[in-house]
């Protein structure tokens, strides 16, 4: 499921929204690590 999520993102990437995608991914990764720690 996680890889499907990444693949979906890579298909929909536009140069103007790379920054938004990057910050979104960082937030998602932080959330995942927080979930793992708990």
Secondary structure as UniProt FT lines:
FT   HELIX           2..12
FT   HELIX           15..17
FT   HELIX           18..37
//
